[in-house]
Amino acid sequence: MKINGAAGNGHPQRKNYALNFSDFIERGDWTGPGRGPDAVERYQYIARNKLRRDRYLHFAKMLVEWQRHFRSLGIELYGISPQNEPAFSHWFESCVFTPDEYSELVNTIGSVFAREGERFALFGPEHMTWDLAGNGAYLTALRDRHALTRLAAVASHRYVDGYVADRRSNAPAAFGRLAGLAGKRAWITEGAFGGHEWPVPLHEFAMPFIYALRDSEVSLVTTWQAVGRHQDEYALMSLGGRTKKTYAAMHFWRFIRAGAVRVSADVNGPVDAIAFHGPEPSYLVVILLNRNKASCTVSLSSANAQAVHIKKAYVTDANNACRERVDWTGLQRVDLPGESIATAILN
């Protein structure tokens, strides 16, 4: 269904490219090479790495049938992204869409799903989290073409260039504000979150998750892969089994339940914290990070200064892997080990 008839961009040396948003030729109806030493190359491997205009309806119908196929297997899809990183032309499976092309595709998909009687959550554009100008270009085009209402969430990927992890703590917050201005939820649907040997998962996995959830109002965060062949930065575990990065993820995904609402968690001292309430009225969970090498004492209390007590608690540090701390049960004041993450379910 693509102009070049290939899954990727077809470059023989596996070269990757990125759409130049500031170039009026690349952002427009790109029908031939522009000027410059690499104009022919960019036209060949970016402009031709696109979905044919006469295949938009076919592509949308294919997504409908994919959703029905998954349903036949007992899997109800929660959401669909029209295209992974639409501004990037990779040698592997990829497809480039300008902001206007992407908006047209979103409208087409929305119309076809409605006609077929299928419901779905559409999210995108899955561009780089840090690139506010690029994300803004897609959102502006979606709004101008009356397609923004079809998106359930504005999603991004936490990389610098589609590969290299973005470690900047302020990137999710800026992206979250951009999504908020568009009246949409913010999701980070892919990212690389560091190594597997402790304490790397504490600093490069757990803390970025808190940045996204707490500081950016992001309501969905996930890694690129759940399982990889090796212990790389993209996966939570390897085929060899669980790692400390896996256990760090458990502190979030095992205890923050679907339908939970984030509540304020104010701290004094060296600890970072994030808390969630629900979906049951009595369920309150707080995740505590001590990124310092020295242990510290944590006292828990509610907003009205009433003491709260721990029902159950779990700790991961150099010596423990999401291990339940039965000795913390019933306590309001605990010693948090140095370079550790703890999840406490409160009464």
N, C-alpha and C positions, 0 to 999 in steps of 0.2 A: 504493500500500500504506500510505500515511500517513493520519492522521486528517483533515488539512486538504486532502488531495488535491493538494498542490503539492510542487514540488521543494525550495523554500526555505520560509521562515516566512510568506511572503505579504504582508509589510508593504509598503504602497504607497510609503512614503518610504525603503525599503531600510534599515530600522533593525535593529540587532542587539541580542541579549539574552544574558544568562548565567544559568544555573540557580543559584538561591540554596540552597546546601547546608544552611544553618542554618534554613531555613524548613520546618517539618514538613509544610505543605501541598504545597510544591513538591517535596519529597523523597518524598512519599507518593503515594497513588493520587489524583491531581489531577483531580477530576471536575467542578469548577466554580470560578468566581472566588472568591478569598479576600476579605480586607478591605484597604482602603487605596486611595489615589487612582489608582494604576495597576494595580489588581488585575485588572480586566477586560482591559486591554491585555496584561498578562503572560500571562493565561490564553489569550487568543486567539493570541498569537504564540510562546508557549513550550509550553504544555500540549497545544496542538493540532498542534504541529510534531513529531509523534511517529509511530513505526511502530505501526500497529494491532495489538493483541494477537492477533487472529485471522489475522495475516499473518506472524508470526514464522517458522513452518514454511516458508511460501512464500519468504520472504527468504533463509532458509538454503539452500533448494533452488536459488534463483537463483545464490547464490555457488558452489555445486557446478557448475552449468552454465557459469558464467563460467570457472572453473578448467579445465573440459574444453574450452571454446572456445579458451582460450589454448594449451592443449596441442595442439589440432588445428592451430594455427599454428606449432608447434615451440617454444613458450615454456612452460617448466615454472615455475609460480609458486613462489617461496620461502616467502612468507607472506601472510596476509590479515588486515587489520584490519576488525572489524565496523562501526566507525563513526569518522569523523573528528571529533575534539573533541566528544564526546557531551554536554558541559555547555553548549555554545554553540548558540544559535538564530540563525543567520545568514539574511539575506535571500536569499543564494544557496543552492546545494544543501547542505542540513543536516538533521539529525534529532537530537532530544534524547532522552537516556536517563538516568533517575535511576540511581544505583548498583545498586539492586535490579533495575530493568528491564534494565540492561546485563548483569548476571549471568545473568538468565533467558535473554537472547539468546545469550550465550556458550555456555551449556549446550545450548540448542537447536541452534546451529550445530554444536557438537561431536558431538551425537547424530546429526544428519542426515548429516554427513560420514562418520561411522563406518558408518552404515547403508548409505550409497552406496559404501562401499569406497574412499573418497578420503582421501589423507593431506595434511596441511598444517601449517604453523606459524601459530598464531593469536597475534596480539599486540595490545596495547591497554593502557589505554584511550585513549591519545593526548590526554591532558589537558595542561595547562601544566606544564612542568618544575618551576617554582618553587613551585607550589601543593601543598605536602605534605599539607595537610588534605584537599583535593579528591581527590588521588591516593589518599590513605589511605582515603577513603570508598568509592571504587570497589574497592580491594583488600580492604577488610573485607567488603563485600557479596559479592565473588567467593569469599572464603574461607568465609563463612557459608553460602553456597549450594553449596559444594563444586564451584565452577567455576574456582577459581584454578589447579587442576592442568591445566586445558585450555590455559592461556596458556604459550607458549614463551618469551615475554619481556614485560616491563613497559615500555611505550613512552610517550614524552611528546613535546611540542612546545615548542621553546625560544622562546616569546613571553611577553609580559606579559599580553596579553588576546586572543590569537588573531591579532594583526596586528603589534604593535610588538615588535621584537626585544628579548630579555632579555639584557643585557650582563653581568649579575652572574656573577662567576667561581665563586661558591660554590653556585649553584643546581644544576648537574649533580652535584656531589659529594653534596649532601643527597638528591637524587633517587636517585642510585646506592645510597646506604645504605638508602633505603626499599625499593628493589627487592631488595637483598641480604637484608633482614630477611624478605621474602616468599619468599626462596629462588629468585628469578628473575633472569635476565639483564636488564640495563638497556639500553634503546635510546632514542636521540633521533631520531625519524623525520621531523622537519621543523623548519625554523628559518630565520631570516634572519641572514645573516652579513656584513653591511656592503657597502661600495662596491667599486669596481673599480680606482680610481686608486691607484698605489703611494704611500705605504706602508700605506694603509687595509687591504688584504687581509692584510697581515702581522699587524696588531693585532686586527682584527675578524673575521677568518676563521681564520687559522692558530692563533692563540693560543686561541680558544674550542674549537677541535678538540682541542688538547692538554689543556685543562682537562677536557673530557669523557672522552677516552680514558685519560689518565694519572691524573687525580685522582678520577674517578668510576667507574672500572671499566666504563664504557659500551663495549659491543662492536659497536654499529652507530650511525653518525652520518650523516645526510644533510641536504641543503638542501631547501627547498620545491620548487624547480625546477632542472632542469639548464640549460635554455635559456629566456630570456625575450625579449620583443620589444625591450626596452631594457636598459641596464646598471643594473638595479635591485638592491636588497639581497637579493632572494629567489632570484636565479638565479646560476649559475656563469659564464655567458657570455650574450651577446645574439645575435640573428640576424645582427649585424654581424661576429661572429667571436669569437675568443678574446681574453681580457683578462688583466691581471695576476692577477685573482682566479682565473681558470681555471688559470693556471700554478701558483698557490699550492696549489690543490686537487690538481694532478698530483703534488706532493711527497708527498701521502698516498696517493691512490688508484692511482697508477701503480706504486708500489713496495711498499706494504703488501699482501701477497697473502692471498687467502682461506685460512683455516686457520692463519694466523700467530698467535703468542702474544706478548703484550706482556711484555717483560723490563725489569728495573730499569735506569734510566739516571740515575746520580747525577752531579750537576754542581757545580762550584765556580766562582763568578763570575757574570757577567751573562747567561749563555746558558741558554735553556730547551731541554730535550731529551726525546725519547721514542724508544724502541727496540722493535723486533719481531724475533722469531726464527722462521724456518720459512716455509712448511711443509717445505722441504728442510733437512736437518740443517746444511748449510753456509751457509744464507742468513741473514744478519744485516743489518738496516738500521736506521740511526739518523737521525732528523730533528732538525735543530738550528735554533733561532731566536735571532737577535740583534736585539732590538728597540731597541737603543741606536743612536744616530747614529754612534758611533765603532766602528771595526773592533776585533776582539778575536782573540786567538790561542787555538786549541782544540787540546788534546792528547788523543788517544784511547788508552784502555787498558782491559783486561778486569778483571773483579773480582779476579783473582789477581795484578794489577799487571803482567801481561804486555802488551806493546805490541800493538796491532792496526793494520792498515794498510788503506788505502782501495783497493778495487777500482775503483769508479766513483763519481763524485759529480756532483751537479747543483745549481745555484744560481739563485735568483730574487732580484733586487734592483731598484733603480731603473733599471739598465742591462741587465739580463739576464732572460730568461724561461725558467726551467727549463733553463738551458744547461749542457751537460756541461763539467765542469772537468777536462780531460785532464791538466792540470798538477798535479792533486792525486793522480793515480794512484800508488800505492805509498807515499804519505806517511802519517805518523802524527801530524804536527803541521801545522796549516794556519791561515791568517788568514781569519777569517770576516768578510765585509764588513759595514759598518754597515747596519742596517735590512734584514736579509736572512733568507732561509730556505734551508737547504741539506739535501739528502738524500744520505747516504753509504751505499753498500753495502760492507760490510767483509769482509775475508778471514777 
